[in-house]
Amino acid sequence: MHKITLEAEIDSQRLPCANKVGTGISCGIDSFHALALHADIKMNRHRITHLLFNNTGSHGEGAAAEKLYNERRNRIESFCTQNGFNLIELNLNIKSTFKQNHLLSHTYTSMFSVFCLQKLFSIYYYASGHTINDFTIKDTDIIDPANYDFFLLQSFSTENLKLYSEGACLTRLEKTKEVAKYKPSYNFLNVCVRTSENCGKCEKCRRTLLALDAIGGLDYYSSVFDIDYYKNNKIEYLIFLEA
């Protein structure tokens, strides 16, 4: 082990950039919220042109994770084809090279992917899983970086690339209301943490079904959820809500 010294000429020129706009795509509430607000925005400079599908650890490890990744990718490819989005897939080895807890590092590893593409993007929306009310920079080694990605993404932004914490001002229910207005989500919404299809019984599936019910949007998603099961067993979901 020895100290490394780098010697290089300084170049202050900006990197060439195609000035495209990107966001991640998982087909979940957060990523669809970014699309619902920015896919057809009137300001051309901020309109989403490319969707990024990362494999940086959210699918887990091993053969089961690889299977889950491929199944999710197939859905995302179908969504992009049907709705005219350019899809970029990054299947990285960062999760195996640097052992990490994905829940504690996802903002950092995701931005690694974005910076690999900084000659493409001038704007990138990173869907936030927490509201600005959760903001804290205490104990950052043991908390989800979504608690402070509003600050983190501002710090990571450069003169070429502006990173936005998308949706941080809204609760999940408020995001769900916006997503329910976005018709392309009706056949593709996928929130399950267990399988590539919505199981309807895990925490995220239950939470989403209850939210859709609360806003009167259940029937929009009959092709991706078993709505009849939910309606026939609603007491189970309400007990979960009270737990």
N, C-alpha and C positions, 0 to 999 in steps of 0.2 A: 504494500500500500504506500502510495506516495502522493504528494500534492500535485494537482494537474494545473498547468499554466497554458492558457490559450492566447495566441498572438495573431491578430488579424487586422486588416485595414477596416476602418469605419466607413460604412455606407449609409447615408441618411436618406437616400431616395426611397419613395414609397414603393411597395410591392405592386406589380400590376394586379388589377382586380376586375372581374367581370361584373361587379356590382349586382349580384343576385341576392335574393333574400331566402333564408332557410329557417326551418324549425324541425325538431325531432318528430317522428311519427311512431306511435305505439298503438293507435286506435283507442286510447283511453280518454277519459274525460278531459284531462289537462291538455293533451296534444290536440284533441278535436276543438277545444276552446280556442287555441291559438289559430287554428284554421277558420273557425267560425267568424273570428274577428278580423283576420288579416288576409284571407284568401282572395277576397274581392274588395279590399279597401280601396277607396278612391285615389289615395296617394300612391302613384306607381312605384315610387322609390321604396315603399314599405310593404308592397304586395308580395306575398309568399310565392316563390317560383320553384323551390326545391324542398323535398322532404328527405330527412336523414334518418336512416335506421342503423343504430349502433349495436354492436355486440361487445359491451364492455363490462358485463357481469350481472345484468338484471335478470338473465335467464337461468342463472345458477352455474353449476359445474357438472362435468361428466356427460355421459351419453344421453341421459334424460334431458339435460339442458340443451344439448345440440338439437335434439328432436323438437323441443319446444321452440327453439329459435327458428328452425326451418318452417315450422307450421305457422308461426306468427309472420314470418317473412312472406309466405304465400298469400296470406290475407292482405298484407300491406301492399304487395305488388298488384293484387287485384284492385284494391282501392285506388291506387295511383293510376292504373291503366284506365279505369272507368271514369276518373275525374280529372284527367289531364295534368297530373303532377309529374315532375321529374323526380325519380327516386335515386338516391345514393345510398349504397349499402357499405358499411365499414365493419368488417369482421376482424377485430383486433385481438392480439395476443396479450394485451396489457393485463387482463384479469389473471392470466396464468404466470406472467413474468413478474408481476408485482402483486403478491398476495395481499388482499385487502377485503374489508367489509364494504360491499357495494353501497349499502345504505348510508355509510359515513363518507363516501368518496365520489358519489355519482356525478356531482357537478364538475369536479376536477377532471375525471376521466372523460366525461362528455365533451368538455371544452378542449381536451387534447384532440379529439376527433375534429372539432370545428376548426382549430388552428391548423390542422393538416390541410384544410380546404380554404384557407384565408385568401387565396388568389381567386376564389370563386365568390365568396360571400362578402358583402359590405354590411349586411345586417343579419343578425341571427336571434330568433326568439327562443329562449329556453323556458319551457313550461314549468312554472313553480308549483310545488306541492303544498306550500304553506302560504298563509297570508302575511302581509306586512306586520300584522299585529303580533306575529310569533317571532319577530326579528330579535336576534340576540347574537352576540359574538363571545359569549361566555361558554367555556367548556367545549370549544369547537372540535376537540379531539374525540368527543363522545356523543355528539349530536348530529342530526341530519343537516347537511349543508344547505338544504332548502330553507332552513331557519335564517340563513344569512346570505342567500345567493343574490339578493337585491344589491348588497354591498359588494359581494365577490365579483359579480359580472361587470359592475361598473369599473372595478379595479383591473379586470382582465381586458377591457375594451382598449382598442388602439386607434390611431388616427385613420386606419383603413377599415377597421372592423368594429361595429357597435353591437354590443351584446345586451339584450333586454331580458329582464326577469318578467316573463309574460304571465298575467293573471294573478299577480301577487296581491292585488287590491280587492280580490273577490273571494268569497267563501266557496267551498265545493258545491253547495246548493245553487249559488248564483251562477257558477260556471255551467252547471247542469242545465239551468234554464236556457242559457245561450246555446249550448250544444243541441238541445232539443229543437231549436229553430233551424239547425243546420242539417238539411235533408240528406246530404251524402253520408252522415253518420248512422242513419237508420239501419242499414244492412251491415255495418262494419264495427259498431261500438264493441270494444272488448276490454273488460276491466279485470278479468279473473286472474288470481294469483296462483291458481293450481294447475289449470290446463289451458290449451290454446283456444278452447271454446268456453263461453261463460257457464260455469257450473251452477250458478244461481244460489249457492249455499256458503261460499267463502265470505269473509268479512267484506271485501270490496264489492262483490256481487250483491250482497244483501243491502249494503249501504246505497249502492246505485239504484237498485230496484225501489227502495223506500223513497229515495229522492225523486225518481221519475214518477212514482205514484203521487207524491206530494204536489208536483207541478202539473199533473194531468198528462204526462207524456209516456205512460206505459205502453200503450198500443202502438206507438211509433216503432218500438223495438221488439216486436213480436217475432221477428226473424232471427234475433240473436239471444233472446231470453225465453225461457219457458214461462210465459205470462200466466197461463192457466194454473200452473203449479203454484206460482206466487199468490194468485187470487184465492186459490182453494186452501192455502196454508198460511194466510196472511198473519194469523196469530203468532206463528213461529217468528216471523220477521219483527213484529211489534215487541215481542219478548226480547229479541236480540237488541232492539233499539233501547229498551229500558235497562238492559244489563250494564 
